[in-house]
């Protein structure tokens, strides 16, 4: 071993000069040897004299991995291809050499017979002029080993029209299954020109066509892999299947055919819908479409973000109308804060009204649509029927169509009653007294909170007075047999429903025969 230190590195020393000269000669010899080996490796294979181009089977029939390794080391890609033979080849000549069909040994994917150097599995013997006829005609050459067609109801037309080699290379490929394209997506697009759009179904977006489709044959339409719709879709969308199984109401298109609404490949619209979500829904729900198009007052929720899907589940729900939740909970998704209406008014935050002790019946049951049409209306505030706009209104039954969809209209037609209302002085109907007037008839909202209040019969604590910004106090107090109120500046007035008037006394307590006296006398 040569020891290097400051003293021994004195290049003027004759000992150091001799040592470095020896090392230099040794390195030079190694370099020359490597160059000679490389030149030898790069020499082309020269066929023996008297034989056709090629090499003996004995010399080239190597296991596939050894063949690959040998050719990679010898850089076979740069070897010029041998000319096409004219005469018959000898039986021991291989088809795969560094100069003939070299890729059959180096490809990433190699057909089994080719990998085994067993060309005769598919080809007849050499017929001369380098012709090797196939042993079977058409697809029979493939189906003799690969039984992939003819057993299912639906066959891939590409196979029926052009055969297996429309998609597959019979020898080698860079891609699994010996495909003739760089991937399955490119292969399918040769025939199926489906444009890629803004919203794409996951398998389509990633080029995994065979995740949904069988490439050869299927018992299902469109060569679907697992089943017909919707079971095919449920293979991935298991959550939808579960929801539909446990729901009281299932949307008919979702139960029968997902592609009624969705494009299974791509769409310019969210959720791969064929059309924007509202157009998709209204194309079937024509009655709702007519309501929406004829409305003079529209509901903003129908035109925000997800449209119909803001309130409805398009697949399944526990509600018969496919609502995502109870009416009031859905409405409070927006009406949990003040909103500006189409008429410029401020729609109040509805939460305080819904937290009152005494709620209007529909509000108590969470049925907002009993009074409001959520798809659009010809009445203000999306009401389903007419309701007086003002505090005072000359009586017209049509103005109260909303109230009398539930309440008995006789309430405002009978001056006397003992059963139509609790708001009476004896038998005097005080609803009739307040409402049924040609001049300054009181509308319902003159006394009642429409949604609810902390007073019985959802009576208002204060009401907006006609033509002013003043909130007029009602000062209502419930009494055992009636009540008392003192609206605004008026003095208190009390009503007693158990009070008996003279006429009612006579009618309810008729005279007995023994009480009857002559006309001139007194009882």
ABEGO torsion letter per residue (X at the ends): XBBBBAAAABAABAAAAAAAAAAAAAAAAAAAAAAAAAAAAABBBBBBBGBBBEBBAAAABBBAAAAAAAAAAAGAAABBBBBBBABBBBAABBABBAABGAAAAABABBBAAAAAGBAAAABBBBAEGGBBBBABBEAAAAAAABBABGABABBBAAAAAAEAAAABBAABBABBGGBABABAAAAAAAABBBBBBABBBAAAAAGBAAAABBAABBABBGGBAABBOAAAAAAABAAAAAAAAABABBBAAAAABAAAABBAABBABBGGBABBAAAAAAAABAAAAAAAAABABBBAAAABEAEAAAABBAABBABAAGBABBAAAAAAAAAABBBBBAAGBBBBBAAAAAABABBBAAAAAGBAAAABBAAEBABBGGBABBBBABABBBBBAAAAAAAAAABBAAAAABABBAAABABBBEABBAAAAAABBABGBBBAAAABBAAEBABBGGBBABBBBBGBABBBBAGBBBBAAEBBBBBEABBBBBBBAABBBAAAAAAABBBBAAABBBAABBX
